[in-house]
Amino acid sequence: MKTINIVGVPEHFNLPWHLCIENGEFEAEGINLNWTDVPEGTGKMCQMLRDGETDMAVILSEGIVKDIVGGNPSSIVQVYVNSPLLWGIHVAATSPYQTLADLEHKKVAISRYGSGSHLMAIVYAQNNNWETDSLEFELVNTIDGAVESLTNGTSDYFMWERFMTQPLVDKGVFRRIGECPTPWPCFVIAVRNEVLAQHPQTITRILEIINNTTIEFKDIPSIDRTLASKYNQKLEDIQQWLRLTQWSQKPLEEKVLNKIQNQLFDLKIIDKKGTFAEIVKAM
């Protein structure tokens, strides 16, 4: 039995992985796929890949591209979710801010530097012609930390996946005043280069198993009710999310990588660009 460690956020996007593990599909192929939830998100997962604490990660595209260009010895092997991530822009329910324009020059809560909540705050600022160099950030680690920070007023707004924050909006903890979709596919699968070199057939088989599940995921009977129950969502919200979400079974295309890198470079998030061969390894 070959053990492969994999990490991802504890969100509805990753239910296909849990179903495959629970159904014994990896085990049947001699693979012990050890999943760990990482609520801190992409910045933490990048660090885990660098430190060898995980072999694989289901991770935000812009975050892992930035980190590979910055020296992370990993590669993107596949797109996992091809549709954009819909980022909700949230303030505390009692906040005086009512419009998106009110947030200029205000402090952003982020899970980590290099995380999606950090990078997309910069993308969003540029979209609104705000001065990105003067953005202020408050490190909060997790969504629970963001709740505390916004409620206490140590930060002013927080960007996180729009559906996962819906229960907090429904409860009157957050108020959502806008949305910002990523301009590229949201999640990719990254693997440490050392693991790719040593176990290429194992990685290929893992991808085949998860792809067989994501192709048919929306057709699983009552999958909307399963998701709603597991992730504390209203059924109609999950049904809307399922309509918007498109899983992928294909490699990252060079033109998409170029789009991500060009925007990160223009925003001064990266100071150089990597080559396609350095960042992407199609299996």
C-alpha positions as CSV (number, residue, x, y, z in Angstrom):
1,M,0.0,0.0,0.0
2,K,1.5,3.3,-1.1
3,T,0.6,6.3,1.1
4,I,0.1,9.7,-0.5
5,N,-0.7,12.7,1.6
6,I,-3.1,15.3,0.1
7,V,-4.5,18.5,1.4
8,G,-7.5,20.8,0.5
9,V,-9.9,23.3,2.0
10,P,-12.9,21.9,4.0
11,E,-15.4,23.0,1.3
12,H,-18.0,21.5,-0.9
13,F,-15.7,21.5,-4.0
14,N,-13.7,18.6,-2.4
15,L,-16.6,16.3,-1.6
16,P,-15.7,14.1,-4.6
17,W,-12.4,13.2,-2.9
18,H,-14.1,12.2,0.3
19,L,-16.6,10.0,-1.5
20,C,-13.8,8.2,-3.4
21,I,-11.9,7.7,-0.1
22,E,-15.0,6.5,1.8
23,N,-15.9,4.1,-1.1
24,G,-12.4,2.6,-1.0
25,E,-11.6,3.4,-4.6
26,F,-8.0,4.4,-3.9
27,E,-7.5,1.6,-1.4
28,A,-8.6,-0.9,-4.1
29,E,-5.7,0.3,-6.2
30,G,-3.2,-0.1,-3.4
31,I,-3.2,3.6,-2.6
32,N,-3.7,5.0,1.0
33,L,-4.8,8.5,0.1
34,N,-4.5,10.4,3.4
35,W,-6.6,13.6,3.2
36,T,-6.1,16.5,5.6
37,D,-8.4,19.6,5.7
38,V,-6.6,22.9,5.8
39,P,-9.0,25.7,6.8
40,E,-6.2,28.3,6.5
41,G,-6.3,27.8,2.8
42,T,-3.9,28.2,-0.1
43,G,-1.0,30.0,1.7
44,K,-0.8,27.2,4.3
45,M,-1.0,24.5,1.7
46,C,1.8,26.1,-0.3
47,Q,4.0,26.0,2.8
48,M,3.1,22.4,3.4
49,L,4.2,21.5,-0.1
50,R,7.4,23.3,0.3
51,D,8.1,21.6,3.6
52,G,7.2,18.2,2.4
53,E,4.3,18.0,4.9
54,T,2.0,17.0,2.0
55,D,2.5,15.3,-1.4
56,M,-0.5,16.8,-3.2
57,A,-2.8,19.8,-2.8
58,V,-6.1,20.8,-4.3
59,I,-5.3,24.5,-4.4
60,L,-6.3,27.9,-5.8
61,S,-4.7,28.5,-9.2
62,E,-3.3,32.0,-8.6
63,G,-1.8,31.0,-5.2
64,I,0.1,28.0,-6.4
65,V,1.3,29.7,-9.6
66,K,2.7,32.5,-7.4
67,D,4.4,30.0,-5.1
68,I,5.9,27.8,-7.8
69,V,7.4,30.9,-9.5
70,G,8.7,31.8,-6.1
71,G,10.6,28.5,-5.7
72,N,8.0,25.9,-4.5
73,P,9.3,22.6,-5.9
74,S,5.9,21.5,-7.1
75,S,4.0,21.3,-10.4
76,I,0.4,21.7,-11.5
77,V,-0.8,18.4,-13.0
78,Q,-4.4,19.2,-13.7
79,V,-7.2,21.7,-13.5
80,Y,-9.7,20.4,-10.9
81,V,-12.5,23.1,-11.1
82,N,-12.7,24.9,-14.4
83,S,-15.3,27.5,-13.4
84,P,-14.3,30.7,-11.6
85,L,-14.4,31.0,-7.8
86,L,-17.1,33.5,-6.8
87,W,-15.5,35.5,-4.0
88,G,-18.0,37.3,-1.7
89,I,-16.9,40.6,-0.3
90,H,-18.1,40.8,3.3
91,V,-18.2,43.3,6.1
92,A,-19.5,42.8,9.7
93,A,-23.3,43.0,9.8
94,T,-23.1,46.1,12.0
95,S,-20.5,47.8,9.8
96,P,-21.2,51.3,8.6
97,Y,-20.0,50.4,5.1
98,Q,-22.8,50.0,2.6
99,T,-21.2,50.1,-0.8
100,L,-18.1,48.7,-2.4
101,A,-16.8,52.2,-2.9
102,D,-16.8,52.6,1.0
103,L,-14.0,50.0,1.2
104,E,-11.3,51.9,-0.6
105,H,-8.4,52.6,1.9
106,K,-10.0,50.1,4.4
107,K,-8.1,47.2,5.9
108,V,-8.6,43.7,4.4
109,A,-8.7,40.5,6.5
110,I,-6.7,37.7,4.8
111,S,-6.1,34.1,5.9
112,R,-2.4,34.3,4.9
113,Y,-0.1,36.2,2.6
114,G,-0.1,34.5,-0.7
115,S,-3.6,33.0,-0.1
116,G,-6.5,33.6,-2.4
117,S,-8.1,36.1,0.1
118,H,-4.8,38.1,-0.2
119,L,-4.3,37.9,-3.9
120,M,-7.9,38.4,-4.9
121,A,-8.1,41.5,-2.7
122,I,-5.3,43.0,-4.8
123,V,-7.1,41.9,-8.1
124,Y,-10.3,43.4,-6.8
125,A,-8.6,46.7,-5.9
126,Q,-7.1,46.9,-9.4
127,N,-10.5,46.2,-11.0
128,N,-11.8,49.3,-9.1
129,N,-8.7,51.4,-10.0
130,W,-7.7,51.6,-6.3
131,E,-4.1,52.1,-5.3
132,T,-2.9,48.5,-4.7
133,D,0.4,49.5,-3.2
134,S,-1.3,51.1,-0.2
135,L,-3.6,48.2,0.7
136,E,-3.5,47.2,4.4
137,F,-3.9,43.6,5.5
138,E,-4.9,41.9,8.8
139,L,-3.8,38.3,9.1
140,V,-6.7,36.2,10.5
141,N,-5.7,32.6,9.5
142,T,-9.2,31.1,9.1
143,I,-12.8,32.2,8.5
144,D,-13.4,32.0,12.3
145,G,-10.5,34.5,12.7
146,A,-12.2,36.7,10.1
147,V,-15.4,36.7,12.0
148,E,-13.6,37.8,15.1
149,S,-11.6,40.5,13.3
150,L,-14.5,42.0,11.4
151,T,-16.7,41.9,14.5
152,N,-14.0,43.6,16.7
153,G,-13.2,46.1,14.0
154,T,-9.5,45.2,13.6
155,S,-10.2,44.8,9.9
156,D,-13.0,46.1,7.6
157,Y,-13.7,43.6,5.0
158,F,-13.0,39.9,4.0
159,M,-13.1,38.1,0.7
160,W,-14.1,34.4,0.8
161,E,-16.0,31.9,-1.3
162,R,-19.5,33.2,-1.6
163,F,-21.4,30.0,-0.8
164,M,-19.3,28.9,2.1
165,T,-19.9,32.2,3.8
166,Q,-23.7,32.2,3.2
167,P,-24.5,30.7,6.6
168,L,-22.7,33.6,8.3
169,V,-24.7,36.0,6.1
170,D,-27.9,34.2,7.0
171,K,-27.1,34.4,10.7
172,G,-26.4,38.1,10.5
173,V,-22.7,37.8,11.3
174,F,-21.5,39.0,7.9
175,R,-23.2,41.3,5.4
176,R,-22.2,40.7,1.7
177,I,-21.9,43.9,-0.3
178,G,-20.4,42.5,-3.5
179,E,-18.9,39.6,-5.4
180,C,-15.8,39.1,-7.5
181,P,-15.3,36.1,-9.7
182,T,-11.8,34.9,-10.5
183,P,-10.8,35.6,-14.1
184,W,-9.5,32.0,-14.5
185,P,-10.3,28.4,-13.4
186,C,-10.3,28.4,-9.6
187,F,-8.8,25.1,-8.4
188,V,-5.9,23.0,-9.7
189,I,-4.1,19.9,-8.4
190,A,-0.5,20.3,-7.5
191,V,2.1,17.7,-6.7
192,R,5.6,18.0,-5.2
193,N,8.2,17.3,-8.0
194,E,9.9,14.7,-5.9
195,V,6.7,12.7,-5.6
196,L,6.0,13.1,-9.3
197,A,9.5,11.7,-10.1
198,Q,9.2,8.8,-7.7
199,H,5.6,7.7,-8.1
200,P,4.3,8.9,-11.5
201,Q,2.0,5.9,-12.0
202,T,0.4,6.3,-8.6
203,I,-0.3,10.0,-9.3
204,T,-1.8,9.1,-12.7
205,R,-4.1,6.6,-11.1
206,I,-5.2,9.0,-8.4
207,L,-6.2,11.5,-11.1
208,E,-8.0,8.8,-13.1
209,I,-10.1,7.9,-10.0
210,I,-11.0,11.4,-9.0
211,N,-11.8,12.3,-12.7
212,N,-14.2,9.4,-13.0
213,T,-16.1,10.7,-10.0
214,T,-16.1,14.4,-10.9
215,I,-17.5,13.6,-14.4
216,E,-20.6,12.1,-12.9
217,F,-20.7,14.0,-9.6
218,K,-23.7,16.1,-10.4
219,D,-25.7,13.0,-11.4
220,I,-25.3,11.3,-8.0
221,P,-28.8,10.8,-6.6
222,S,-29.7,13.6,-4.0
223,I,-26.2,15.0,-4.2
224,D,-27.6,18.5,-3.5
225,R,-29.2,17.3,-0.3
226,T,-25.9,15.6,0.8
227,L,-24.0,18.7,0.1
228,A,-26.5,20.9,1.9
229,S,-26.4,18.7,5.0
230,K,-22.7,18.2,5.1
231,Y,-21.7,21.9,4.6
232,N,-24.6,23.6,6.5
233,Q,-26.1,25.1,3.4
234,K,-29.6,25.9,2.3
235,L,-30.7,23.5,-0.5
236,E,-31.5,26.3,-2.9
237,D,-28.0,27.8,-2.4
238,I,-26.3,24.4,-3.1
239,Q,-28.4,23.9,-6.2
240,Q,-27.3,27.3,-7.5
241,W,-23.7,26.5,-6.7
242,L,-24.0,23.1,-8.5
243,R,-25.3,24.9,-11.6
244,L,-22.3,27.4,-11.6
245,T,-19.6,24.8,-10.8
246,Q,-17.8,22.9,-13.6
247,W,-15.2,20.3,-12.7
248,S,-12.3,19.6,-15.0
249,Q,-10.4,16.5,-16.0
250,K,-7.9,18.3,-18.2
251,P,-4.4,19.8,-17.9
252,L,-3.9,23.5,-17.4
253,E,-3.6,25.2,-20.8
254,E,-0.6,27.4,-21.5
255,K,-2.8,30.4,-22.5
256,V,-4.6,30.2,-19.1
257,L,-1.3,30.0,-17.3
258,N,-0.1,33.1,-19.2
259,K,-3.3,35.0,-18.2
260,I,-2.7,34.2,-14.6
261,Q,1.0,35.1,-14.7
262,N,0.4,38.3,-16.6
263,Q,-2.1,39.6,-14.1
264,L,0.1,38.6,-11.1
265,F,3.1,40.3,-12.7
266,D,1.1,43.4,-13.6
267,L,-0.1,43.6,-9.9
268,K,3.5,43.2,-8.7
269,I,2.5,40.0,-6.9
270,I,5.3,38.2,-8.8
271,D,8.5,39.9,-10.1
272,K,9.2,37.3,-12.8
273,K,7.3,34.7,-14.9
274,G,8.0,31.0,-15.0
275,T,7.9,28.9,-18.2
276,F,5.0,26.5,-18.9
277,A,7.4,23.6,-18.5
278,E,8.5,24.8,-15.1
279,I,5.0,25.1,-13.7
280,V,2.8,22.5,-15.5
281,K,3.5,18.8,-15.8
282,A,0.7,17.0,-17.6
283,M,0.3,13.4,-16.6
